Amino acid sequence: PNDKVDILLKVHGSKDDGKGSIAYDTKHAVIGPNGLVSLASSNAQYAAFCAAQFFGAVPMGNSDCAGAVNPAPNDPYVTALDNPGFMKRDVYGTTLNATVDLSDSVQLVSVTDYLKLKRNSSEDTDGTRLRLFNFFSNMDSDQVSEDLRLQGHTEAWDWVTGLYYISIDHNIQTGIDGMPDAYTLANANPNVLFPFYTKNAVHQTTNSWAIYGQGEWRFAEKWSAIVGARW
């Protein structure tokens, strides 16, 4: 605006809209006596594991305990999913940086910032065409901060003191959709179906204040002393 005031305004934003970007590959695995998970060494071992852990469930042919068949067991890039998944994310914000020259050696600086984040995603974490375990997450977050500082210098001194404040309002919902669809009801082993739906909502607020100061004294040609504090 004039010789003593500088203002820099930055506006930024980004948008993601990904579909089918999340996929899981499934393998026949068992839990050993030591509690560790390992790949099944034989179809008989895997069938015994299914029967013991899932109330007598018996895999048919190349299916897993739930009755799902991996279309390409040797290719991790080929999967059969009931939910291809998506991830949508919007981020935008603005920063206002203003500097005022109060004198030749003293400046007042203000940095004001706003940030907005929205994200929605869903993924099929059971990695099969059966609808058993779909995870979803939704987030909406707002953040505002202000840094106001007074700074100056002399021939022997550099100094700064200031106030800082930040406020964050964060809302997130996560959950698991395990409600079988018609295909799952018709093709899944009924002994592994445990229909359920969960939704967890969290609201978190953060408010933080700070006061700070620092000084540097150049008391010799190659020496300086620095002291600072922040609360």
Secondary structure, 3 states (H helix, E strand, C coil): CECCEEEEEEEEEEEEEEECCCCCCCCCEEECCCCCEEECCCHHHHHHHHHHHCCCCCCCCCECCCCCECCCCCCCCCCCCCCCCEEEEEEEEEEEEEEEECCCCEEEEEEEEEEEEEEEEEEECCCCCCCCCEEEEEEEEEEEEEEEEEEEECCCEEEEEEEEEEEEEEEEEEEEECCCCHHHHHHCCHHHCCCCEEEEEEEEEEEEEEEEEEEEEEEECCEEEEEEEEC
